[in-house]
Amino acid sequence: EAEGELRLFLGGGPDEAGFEQRLLGAFEAAALTVPDSPGAELLLQSARIALKGQVRSAIEGEVHHALREAADQAAAQAFAEGVRRRLLEPPFGPRPVLGVEPGPRGRAAAVVDASGAGVASAPFDIGSEDDRRRTLEALLDLVRAHAVEAVAVGDGASGREIEVMLRRGLKAASLGVPVVLVTAAGVAGWSTSDAAQSELPEREVPVRMAISIARRLQDPLAELVKVPPRALGAGHFPHDVAGPTLQRALEEAVETAVHAVGVNLNTASPALLAQVCGIGPGLASAIVEHRARNGPFPSRRALLEVPGLTAEIAGQAIGFLRVPGGEQPLDATGVHPERYAALEACAARLAKGLDELLGPGAEQVRQDAGVRQEVGVADLDDVVRELESEGRDPRGAFVPFAFRDDILKLEDLRPGMVCPGVISHVASFGAFVDVGVDHDGLVHVSRLGERASRGARERLRPGDRVQVRVVKVDVEKRQVSLALGTEAPVRKPAKRQPRPQAPPRPSRPRVSEGAAPSKAKTKADERRPRRPAVATVGPDRRPTAGAKPPPVGSRQPAFNNPFAVLASLRNPPKRQKS
């Protein structure tokens, strides 16, 4: 609407007079109970002036406001869903990763160990062919020296070019290390923030960015929560959405993602701990300081030793905190400590340890009558589900993804190409897909194939990996039209049905010369409309049987027949002399 592509009118265009007449007619029917009263015309004139001057504009404003609120809510939910899906991407895990940030602030590479700490870094350049060769050799040396298991490349400027260069170089060197393109959204702003300076004080800005890129592959949730969710760019045009509406949706999306995964109490950063229910930035910093002074937390119960953290706050947050490998096996799961007593009693009845109730042993808890009675049937399924998971990450296993190496820019796309892509945004009119170029392509709703129904569109989510086919490329407008699937739909010619033959028309009898025509009726005659016979109306307004029709001037005017009324006025009946 701000760009002039959409205009809103109430009832039609601004010059449509019929809409106002209909409104005035409805008002007249409802308000003028006595149409012939002296104030009827004044009331109608007042309504006409009020409608044109104030009422219509006020109604249009209310409708526009309601539609804008609905649009903002839908856009905020779509943007928040994109952020949530980005936070919940499967992690590569605590393994050595090489992070490469080819951003405009300087190109740098950094290696992080399994804990995410930076262990080595090096600047690089790809300006000339010699620079590319030296850069590739230096990066391969880092991979060999630190037993790197994956390479993460930021998707900023020159990201695709460096990704393809590294993938080909690693393949030529017989190093089976995957190269993954990760989002660089918000990394530049974070690298210059106070939090980044306190976390990595001795690192330069490009190296901080490279370390953050590597960590985003190891654990996207733990690293991306450091960035404001609005800066993650998981959607289109977030600046057009009302600020409070979008902010609430984004905060809810981040909290939902954090609580769904859980937080490792001994490795989480202050930014991640601050998202846990009941824990704010102040308590998060206090937890990290206590951990740095006293070592890792041995159990959830040790959280009460943190200054300022009360039992009430701990009760809210403790169910979302995890302590893997601690004193209490249940601390590695999502089971709340309030249920520990019931599970310990169950283990005693079964003569088993608590660790034997995890995984396959959780089914024994479901069959235990004592646990069912104490926990309740409603919560029993949740407890068993957490025991069965054994604290496993619900985000799933990491599967590397790669775009086509021969497509680096928009000009490389050709109609008919089949490309792997990632859905970046879903709208009511289709889905935007990233195929590895600087502009996302649009899969219109009419090209969703078998998913063209509304229910199928709702199953498409940001982050989904799909195969798309290029339909059209407009280089001047920087637009790409895509279709979901790998093959163009084959349109089968419709089979023409034989035209049904009309039934034979009845033959009319021939009339001989001099003979009277037959009066027999045919079907065609039966279908012809018959003219109504004129009936004479008696005093009781009922037709008089067998009466001859009166002359025109003496006929009574028919009901709702203005022509009959005019005829009676033009030829009034003559009075008979007495």
C-alpha positions as CSV (number, residue, x, y, z in Angstrom):
1,E,0.0,0.0,0.0
2,A,2.9,2.4,0.8
3,E,4.3,1.7,-2.7
4,G,1.1,2.5,-4.4
5,E,0.4,-1.0,-5.5
6,L,-2.8,-1.4,-3.3
7,R,-5.7,0.9,-2.5
8,L,-8.6,0.3,-0.2
9,F,-12.1,1.5,-0.8
10,L,-15.3,0.8,1.1
11,G,-18.0,-0.6,-1.2
12,G,-16.2,0.3,-4.4
13,G,-14.3,3.1,-6.0
14,P,-14.4,6.7,-4.8
15,D,-16.6,7.7,-7.7
16,E,-19.2,5.0,-7.2
17,A,-22.5,6.7,-6.3
18,G,-24.5,3.5,-6.1
19,F,-22.9,2.4,-2.8
20,E,-23.9,5.6,-1.0
21,Q,-27.4,5.3,-2.4
22,R,-27.7,1.8,-1.1
23,L,-26.6,3.0,2.4
24,L,-29.1,5.8,2.3
25,G,-31.8,3.5,1.2
26,A,-31.1,1.1,4.1
27,F,-31.1,4.0,6.5
28,E,-34.4,5.3,5.1
29,A,-36.0,1.9,5.5
30,A,-34.8,1.5,9.1
31,A,-35.2,5.1,10.4
32,L,-38.1,6.6,8.5
33,T,-41.0,4.8,10.1
34,V,-43.4,7.5,9.0
35,P,-42.2,8.5,5.5
36,D,-44.8,11.3,5.1
37,S,-43.8,13.1,8.3
38,P,-42.6,16.7,8.1
39,G,-39.1,15.8,9.3
40,A,-38.5,12.9,6.9
41,E,-36.8,15.0,4.2
42,L,-34.7,16.8,6.8
43,L,-33.5,13.5,8.3
44,L,-32.6,12.2,4.9
45,Q,-30.7,15.3,4.1
46,S,-28.8,15.2,7.4
47,A,-27.9,11.5,6.8
48,R,-26.6,12.3,3.3
49,I,-24.4,15.1,4.6
50,A,-23.1,13.0,7.5
51,L,-22.4,10.0,5.3
52,K,-20.3,12.1,2.8
53,G,-18.6,14.2,5.4
54,Q,-17.8,12.0,8.4
55,V,-19.4,8.6,8.5
56,R,-17.9,7.1,5.4
57,S,-14.3,8.3,6.2
58,A,-14.6,7.0,9.7
59,I,-15.8,3.6,8.6
60,E,-13.0,3.4,6.0
61,G,-10.5,4.3,8.8
62,E,-11.8,1.6,11.1
63,V,-11.8,-1.1,8.3
64,H,-8.3,-0.1,7.2
65,H,-7.1,-0.3,10.8
66,A,-8.6,-3.7,11.3
67,L,-7.1,-5.0,8.0
68,R,-3.7,-3.6,8.9
69,E,-3.8,-5.2,12.3
70,A,-4.7,-8.6,10.8
71,A,-1.9,-8.2,8.1
72,D,0.6,-7.2,10.8
73,Q,-0.3,-10.2,12.9
74,A,0.0,-12.6,10.0
75,A,3.3,-11.1,8.9
76,A,4.7,-11.1,12.4
77,Q,3.7,-14.8,12.9
78,A,5.4,-15.7,9.6
79,F,8.5,-13.8,10.5
80,A,8.6,-15.4,13.9
81,E,8.1,-18.8,12.5
82,G,11.1,-18.2,10.3
83,V,13.2,-17.2,13.3
84,R,12.1,-20.2,15.3
85,R,12.9,-22.6,12.5
86,R,16.3,-21.0,12.0
87,L,17.0,-21.4,15.8
88,L,15.9,-25.1,15.7
89,E,18.2,-26.1,12.8
90,P,20.0,-29.4,13.6
91,P,23.4,-28.7,15.2
92,F,26.7,-30.1,13.9
93,G,27.7,-30.8,17.5
94,P,30.8,-30.2,19.6
95,R,33.4,-31.0,17.0
96,P,36.2,-28.8,15.5
97,V,35.0,-26.5,12.8
98,L,36.7,-24.0,10.5
99,G,34.7,-20.8,10.2
100,V,35.2,-18.5,7.2
101,E,33.7,-15.0,7.1
102,P,34.1,-13.3,3.7
103,G,32.4,-10.1,4.7
104,P,33.1,-6.5,3.7
105,R,34.9,-5.7,7.0
106,G,37.7,-8.0,6.1
107,R,38.1,-11.7,5.3
108,A,39.2,-14.0,8.0
109,A,39.1,-17.7,9.0
110,A,39.2,-19.2,12.5
111,V,39.2,-22.7,13.9
112,V,37.2,-23.5,17.0
113,D,37.5,-26.6,19.1
114,A,34.8,-28.8,20.4
115,S,33.9,-26.3,23.1
116,G,33.6,-23.4,20.7
117,A,36.8,-21.7,21.8
118,G,39.0,-20.1,19.1
119,V,42.3,-21.9,18.7
120,A,43.7,-20.5,15.4
121,S,42.9,-17.8,12.9
122,A,44.3,-16.4,9.6
123,P,43.4,-13.6,7.3
124,F,42.9,-14.3,3.6
125,D,42.2,-12.7,0.2
126,I,40.7,-13.8,-3.1
127,G,41.4,-10.8,-5.2
128,S,43.6,-12.5,-7.8
129,E,44.3,-16.0,-9.0
130,D,47.5,-16.2,-6.9
131,D,45.6,-14.9,-3.9
132,R,43.0,-17.7,-4.4
133,R,45.7,-20.3,-4.6
134,R,47.5,-19.1,-1.5
135,T,44.2,-18.8,0.4
136,L,43.2,-22.3,-0.5
137,E,46.5,-23.7,0.7
138,A,46.4,-21.8,4.0
139,L,42.8,-23.0,4.7
140,L,43.7,-26.6,3.9
141,D,46.7,-26.4,6.3
142,L,44.3,-25.3,9.0
143,V,42.0,-28.2,8.3
144,R,44.8,-30.7,8.5
145,A,46.6,-29.1,11.6
146,H,43.5,-29.0,13.8
147,A,41.6,-32.1,12.5
148,V,38.7,-30.0,11.4
149,E,35.6,-32.0,10.7
150,A,33.5,-29.3,8.9
151,V,33.9,-25.9,7.2
152,A,31.3,-23.2,7.8
153,V,31.2,-20.3,5.3
154,G,29.1,-17.2,5.9
155,D,26.6,-16.4,3.2
156,G,27.7,-12.8,2.9
157,A,29.6,-11.2,0.0
158,S,31.6,-13.8,-2.0
159,G,30.3,-16.6,0.3
160,R,29.1,-18.8,-2.5
161,E,32.4,-18.3,-4.4
162,I,34.5,-19.3,-1.4
163,E,32.2,-22.2,-0.7
164,V,32.7,-23.7,-4.2
165,M,36.4,-23.0,-4.1
166,L,36.8,-24.8,-0.7
167,R,34.6,-27.8,-1.7
168,R,36.6,-28.4,-4.9
169,G,39.9,-27.9,-3.0
170,L,39.0,-30.4,-0.3
171,K,37.8,-32.9,-2.8
172,A,41.1,-32.6,-4.8
173,A,43.1,-33.0,-1.5
174,S,41.0,-36.2,-0.6
175,L,39.7,-34.6,2.6
176,G,36.2,-35.7,3.2
177,V,35.2,-32.5,5.1
178,P,31.8,-31.0,4.3
179,V,31.5,-27.3,3.4
180,V,28.3,-25.7,4.7
181,L,26.9,-22.3,4.0
182,V,25.5,-20.8,7.2
183,T,23.6,-17.5,7.8
184,A,25.7,-14.5,8.5
185,A,22.7,-12.4,9.6
186,G,23.5,-10.1,12.5
187,V,27.1,-11.3,12.8
188,A,28.6,-7.9,11.9
189,G,26.5,-6.1,14.6
190,W,27.3,-8.7,17.3
191,S,31.1,-8.6,16.6
192,T,31.3,-4.9,17.5
193,S,29.0,-5.2,20.6
194,D,30.0,-4.9,24.2
195,A,29.1,-8.6,24.7
196,A,31.5,-9.7,21.9
197,Q,34.3,-7.5,23.2
198,S,33.9,-9.0,26.7
199,E,33.7,-12.5,25.4
200,L,36.5,-12.3,22.9
201,P,38.6,-9.2,24.0
202,E,41.8,-10.2,22.3
203,R,40.3,-10.9,18.9
204,E,39.9,-8.5,16.0
205,V,36.4,-7.9,14.5
206,P,36.9,-10.1,11.4
207,V,38.2,-13.0,13.6
208,R,35.2,-12.6,16.0
209,M,32.9,-12.9,13.0
210,A,34.7,-16.1,11.8
211,I,34.4,-17.6,15.3
212,S,30.7,-16.8,15.4
213,I,30.2,-18.4,12.0
214,A,31.9,-21.6,13.1
215,R,29.8,-21.7,16.3
216,R,26.6,-21.2,14.3
217,L,27.3,-24.5,12.6
218,Q,28.1,-26.3,15.9
219,D,25.0,-25.1,17.7
220,P,22.8,-22.6,15.9
221,L,20.5,-22.0,18.9
222,A,23.3,-21.2,21.3
223,E,24.9,-18.7,19.0
224,L,22.0,-17.0,17.3
225,V,20.3,-16.0,20.5
226,K,23.1,-13.5,20.9
227,V,21.7,-11.6,18.0
228,P,18.5,-9.6,18.2
229,P,15.8,-11.8,16.5
230,R,14.8,-8.9,14.2
231,A,18.3,-8.9,12.7
232,L,18.2,-12.6,11.8
233,G,16.5,-11.8,8.5
234,A,14.2,-14.9,8.6
235,G,11.5,-13.2,6.4
236,H,10.7,-10.4,4.0
237,F,10.1,-6.8,4.9
238,P,10.1,-6.9,8.7
239,H,10.3,-3.1,8.8
240,D,6.8,-2.9,7.4
241,V,5.3,-4.7,10.4
242,A,4.2,-2.8,13.5
243,G,7.0,-2.8,16.1
244,P,5.2,-4.0,19.2
245,T,3.4,-6.8,17.3
246,L,6.6,-8.1,15.8
247,Q,8.6,-7.8,19.0
248,R,6.1,-9.9,21.0
249,A,6.0,-12.6,18.3
250,L,9.8,-12.7,18.1
251,E,10.3,-12.9,21.8
252,E,7.8,-15.7,22.0
253,A,9.5,-17.6,19.2
254,V,12.9,-17.4,20.8
255,E,11.6,-18.5,24.2
256,T,9.7,-21.4,22.7
257,A,12.7,-22.6,20.8
258,V,15.0,-22.4,23.9
259,H,12.5,-24.2,26.1
260,A,11.9,-26.9,23.5
261,V,15.6,-27.8,23.4
262,G,16.7,-27.1,26.9
263,V,19.9,-25.4,28.1
264,N,23.1,-27.0,29.3
265,L,23.8,-25.4,32.6
266,N,27.5,-25.9,32.3
267,T,28.1,-24.6,28.8
268,A,25.4,-22.0,28.1
269,S,26.4,-18.4,27.5
270,P,24.7,-15.6,29.4
271,A,22.6,-14.7,26.4
272,L,21.2,-18.3,26.2
273,L,20.6,-18.5,30.0
274,A,18.7,-15.2,29.9
275,Q,16.1,-16.7,27.7
276,V,15.1,-19.4,30.2
277,C,11.9,-18.8,32.1
278,G,12.5,-16.9,35.4
279,I,16.2,-16.0,34.5
280,G,17.0,-12.6,33.2
281,P,20.3,-11.0,32.1
282,G,21.4,-10.3,35.7
283,L,20.9,-13.8,37.0
284,A,22.4,-15.3,33.8
285,S,25.6,-13.4,34.4
286,A,25.6,-14.4,38.0
287,I,25.3,-18.1,37.0
288,V,28.2,-17.8,34.6
289,E,30.4,-16.1,37.2
290,H,29.6,-18.8,39.8
291,R,30.4,-21.5,37.2
292,A,33.7,-19.8,36.4
293,R,34.7,-19.5,40.1
294,N,33.5,-22.9,41.4
295,G,33.6,-25.1,38.3
296,P,30.8,-27.0,36.6
297,F,27.5,-27.5,38.4
298,P,27.3,-31.1,39.7
299,S,23.5,-31.1,39.7
300,R,20.4,-28.9,39.3
301,R,20.2,-28.6,43.0
302,A,23.5,-26.8,43.1
303,L,21.8,-23.9,41.2
304,L,20.5,-22.7,44.5
305,E,24.0,-21.7,45.5
306,V,24.0,-18.9,43.0
307,P,23.6,-15.5,44.8
308,G,20.3,-13.9,44.2
309,L,18.6,-17.1,42.8
310,T,15.7,-18.0,45.1
311,A,13.9,-21.3,45.3
312,E,10.9,-19.8,43.6
313,I,13.0,-18.7,40.6
314,A,14.8,-22.0,40.5
315,G,11.4,-23.8,40.4
316,Q,10.4,-22.0,37.3
317,A,13.7,-22.4,35.4
318,I,15.1,-25.7,36.6
319,G,12.9,-27.9,34.3
320,F,14.5,-26.3,31.3
321,L,18.1,-26.7,32.5
322,R,20.2,-29.8,31.8
323,V,23.2,-31.2,33.6
324,P,24.6,-34.1,31.4
325,G,26.9,-36.5,33.3
326,G,26.0,-35.1,36.7
327,E,25.3,-36.7,40.0
328,Q,21.6,-37.2,39.2
329,P,20.8,-39.1,35.9
330,L,17.4,-37.4,35.7
331,D,19.1,-34.0,35.5
332,A,20.0,-34.7,31.9
333,T,16.4,-35.0,31.0
334,G,13.4,-32.6,30.9
335,V,11.8,-34.2,34.0
336,H,11.1,-31.6,36.7
337,P,12.7,-32.3,40.1
338,E,9.2,-32.4,41.6
339,R,8.8,-35.9,39.9
340,Y,12.1,-37.3,41.2
341,A,10.6,-38.7,44.4
342,A,7.9,-40.7,42.4
343,L,10.6,-42.1,40.0
344,E,13.0,-43.0,42.8
345,A,10.2,-44.9,44.6
346,C,9.4,-46.7,41.3
347,A,13.1,-47.6,40.8
348,A,13.1,-49.0,44.4
349,R,10.0,-51.1,43.8
350,L,11.6,-52.5,40.6
351,A,15.0,-52.9,42.3
352,K,16.7,-50.9,39.6
353,G,18.8,-47.8,39.4
354,L,17.5,-44.5,38.0
355,D,19.7,-44.8,35.0
356,E,17.9,-48.0,34.1
357,L,14.6,-46.2,33.8
358,L,16.0,-44.2,30.9
359,G,15.5,-45.2,27.2
360,P,13.8,-48.6,26.8
361,G,13.3,-48.8,30.6
362,A,10.8,-45.9,30.5
363,E,8.0,-48.3,29.6
364,Q,8.3,-49.9,33.1
365,V,7.5,-46.5,34.6
366,R,4.3,-46.3,32.4
367,Q,3.1,-49.6,33.8
368,D,3.8,-48.7,37.4
369,A,0.6,-48.0,39.3
370,G,2.3,-46.0,42.0
371,V,3.8,-43.5,39.5
372,R,0.4,-43.3,37.7
373,Q,-1.4,-42.4,40.9
374,E,1.2,-39.9,42.2
375,V,2.0,-38.2,38.9
376,G,-1.4,-38.4,37.3
377,V,-2.5,-39.7,33.9
378,A,-2.2,-36.3,32.2
379,D,1.5,-35.8,33.1
380,L,2.5,-39.5,32.9
381,D,3.0,-39.4,29.1
382,D,5.2,-36.3,29.3
383,V,7.4,-37.9,32.0
384,V,7.7,-41.2,30.0
385,R,8.5,-39.3,26.8
386,E,11.4,-37.4,28.5
387,L,12.7,-40.6,30.0
388,E,12.6,-42.3,26.6
389,S,14.6,-39.5,24.9
390,E,17.4,-39.8,27.5
391,G,18.2,-36.1,27.1
392,R,18.7,-36.4,23.3
393,D,18.6,-33.2,21.3
394,P,15.1,-32.9,19.8
395,R,16.5,-30.9,16.8
396,G,17.4,-34.1,14.9
397,A,20.6,-35.2,13.1
398,F,22.7,-32.9,11.1
399,V,22.6,-33.5,7.3
400,P,24.9,-31.2,5.2
401,F,23.3,-29.3,2.4
402,A,24.9,-27.8,-0.7
403,F,23.7,-25.6,-3.6
404,R,24.7,-26.3,-7.2
405,D,28.4,-25.4,-7.8
406,D,27.6,-24.0,-11.3
407,I,25.2,-21.4,-10.0
408,L,26.8,-18.5,-8.2
409,K,24.8,-15.5,-9.5
410,L,21.4,-14.7,-11.0
411,E,22.8,-14.6,-14.5
412,D,23.7,-18.3,-14.2
413,L,20.1,-19.4,-13.9
414,R,18.4,-20.7,-17.0
415,P,14.8,-21.8,-17.5
416,G,14.4,-25.5,-17.1
417,M,17.3,-25.9,-14.5
418,V,16.6,-28.0,-11.5
419,C,18.2,-26.7,-8.3
420,P,18.2,-27.6,-4.7
421,G,16.9,-24.8,-2.5
422,V,15.9,-23.8,1.0
423,I,12.6,-22.1,1.7
424,S,13.3,-18.7,3.3
425,H,9.8,-17.3,3.6
426,V,6.2,-18.5,3.1
427,A,3.4,-16.2,2.1
428,S,-0.3,-16.7,1.2
429,F,0.6,-16.3,-2.5
430,G,3.6,-18.7,-2.5
431,A,7.0,-19.5,-1.1
432,F,10.4,-17.8,-1.5
433,V,13.3,-20.2,-2.1
434,D,17.0,-19.6,-1.8
435,V,18.8,-21.3,-4.6
436,G,22.3,-19.9,-3.9
437,V,22.1,-16.5,-5.7
438,D,21.7,-13.0,-4.4
439,H,17.9,-13.0,-4.8
440,D,15.4,-15.5,-3.6
441,G,13.1,-17.0,-6.2
442,L,9.3,-17.1,-5.9
443,V,7.3,-20.3,-6.2
444,H,3.8,-19.0,-6.9
445,V,0.9,-20.9,-5.3
446,S,-0.2,-22.1,-8.7
447,R,3.2,-23.8,-9.2
448,L,3.3,-25.8,-5.9
449,G,2.3,-28.9,-7.8
450,E,0.5,-31.4,-5.6
451,R,1.0,-29.0,-2.6
452,A,-1.2,-26.4,-4.2
453,S,-4.0,-26.9,-1.6
454,R,-4.2,-24.6,1.4
455,G,-3.4,-27.5,3.8
456,A,-0.3,-28.3,1.8
457,R,0.8,-24.6,1.8
458,E,0.6,-24.7,5.6
459,R,2.9,-27.6,5.7
460,L,5.7,-25.6,3.9
461,R,8.0,-24.1,6.5
462,P,11.0,-21.8,6.4
463,G,14.1,-23.9,6.4
464,D,12.6,-26.8,4.4
465,R,14.9,-28.2,1.7
466,V,13.2,-28.6,-1.7
467,Q,13.9,-29.2,-5.3
468,V,12.8,-26.5,-7.6
469,R,12.7,-25.9,-11.4
470,V,13.5,-22.5,-12.9
471,V,10.6,-21.2,-14.9
472,K,11.6,-17.6,-15.8
473,V,14.5,-15.3,-15.0
474,D,14.2,-11.5,-15.3
475,V,17.8,-10.1,-14.9
476,E,16.7,-6.5,-15.2
477,K,14.1,-6.7,-12.4
478,R,16.2,-9.2,-10.5
479,Q,13.3,-11.7,-10.3
480,V,13.2,-15.4,-10.5
481,S,10.1,-17.5,-11.0
482,L,10.3,-21.1,-9.8
483,A,8.1,-24.2,-9.6
484,L,8.2,-26.9,-7.0
485,G,9.4,-30.2,-8.3
486,T,11.8,-31.4,-10.9
487,E,9.7,-31.9,-14.0
488,A,7.3,-29.6,-15.9
489,P,3.7,-30.6,-15.7
490,V,2.6,-32.5,-18.8
491,R,-0.7,-31.2,-20.1
492,K,-2.7,-33.9,-21.7
493,P,-5.0,-32.8,-24.5
494,A,-8.6,-33.1,-23.4
495,K,-10.6,-35.8,-25.2
496,R,-13.5,-34.3,-27.0
497,Q,-16.8,-35.9,-26.1
498,P,-19.1,-36.7,-29.0
499,R,-21.9,-34.1,-29.1
500,P,-25.2,-35.7,-28.1
501,Q,-27.7,-35.9,-30.9
502,A,-30.9,-33.9,-30.6
503,P,-34.1,-35.9,-30.4
504,P,-36.0,-36.1,-33.7
505,R,-38.4,-33.3,-34.2
506,P,-42.1,-34.4,-34.6
507,S,-43.3,-34.1,-38.2
508,R,-46.2,-31.8,-38.8
509,P,-49.1,-33.1,-40.9
510,R,-49.2,-31.6,-44.4
511,V,-52.3,-29.5,-45.1
512,S,-53.9,-30.2,-48.4
513,E,-55.1,-27.5,-50.6
514,G,-58.5,-26.1,-49.5
515,A,-58.5,-28.1,-46.3
516,A,-58.7,-26.5,-42.9
517,P,-55.5,-26.5,-40.9
518,S,-55.3,-29.2,-38.2
519,K,-55.8,-28.0,-34.6
520,A,-53.6,-30.8,-33.2
521,K,-51.0,-29.5,-30.7
522,T,-47.4,-30.3,-31.1
523,K,-44.6,-30.4,-28.4
524,A,-43.3,-27.1,-29.8
525,D,-46.7,-25.6,-29.3
526,E,-46.8,-26.8,-25.7
527,R,-43.4,-25.1,-25.1
528,R,-44.7,-21.7,-26.3
529,P,-45.8,-19.4,-23.5
530,R,-49.5,-18.9,-23.5
531,R,-51.0,-15.4,-23.2
532,P,-53.1,-15.1,-20.1
533,A,-56.7,-14.8,-20.6
534,V,-58.3,-11.6,-19.4
535,A,-60.7,-12.1,-16.5
536,T,-63.3,-9.8,-15.2
537,V,-63.0,-8.8,-11.5
538,G,-66.1,-8.8,-9.5
539,P,-66.9,-6.7,-6.4
540,D,-65.0,-9.2,-4.2
541,R,-62.0,-8.8,-6.6
542,R,-62.4,-12.4,-7.8
543,P,-62.6,-13.3,-11.4
544,T,-66.2,-13.7,-12.7
545,A,-66.5,-16.9,-14.6
546,G,-68.0,-16.6,-18.1
547,A,-68.0,-12.8,-18.1
548,K,-66.9,-10.8,-21.1
549,P,-63.9,-8.5,-20.7
550,P,-64.9,-4.9,-20.0
551,P,-63.8,-2.0,-22.2
552,V,-60.4,-0.5,-21.6
553,G,-61.6,2.6,-19.8
554,S,-63.6,0.6,-17.2
555,R,-60.8,-1.9,-16.2
556,Q,-59.5,-1.7,-12.7
557,P,-55.8,-0.9,-12.6
558,A,-53.7,-4.1,-12.0
559,F,-51.6,-4.3,-8.8
560,N,-48.1,-2.8,-9.2
561,N,-48.8,-2.0,-12.9
562,P,-47.9,1.7,-13.6
563,F,-49.0,1.4,-17.2
564,A,-52.5,0.4,-16.2
565,V,-52.6,3.4,-13.8
566,L,-51.6,5.7,-16.6
567,A,-54.2,4.3,-18.9
568,S,-56.9,4.9,-16.3
569,L,-55.8,8.5,-15.8
570,R,-55.8,9.1,-19.5
571,N,-59.2,7.6,-20.2
572,P,-61.2,8.1,-17.0
573,P,-64.6,6.2,-16.8
574,K,-67.6,8.3,-17.6
575,R,-70.2,8.7,-14.9
576,Q,-73.7,7.5,-15.7
577,K,-76.5,10.0,-15.3
578,S,-79.1,9.1,-12.8
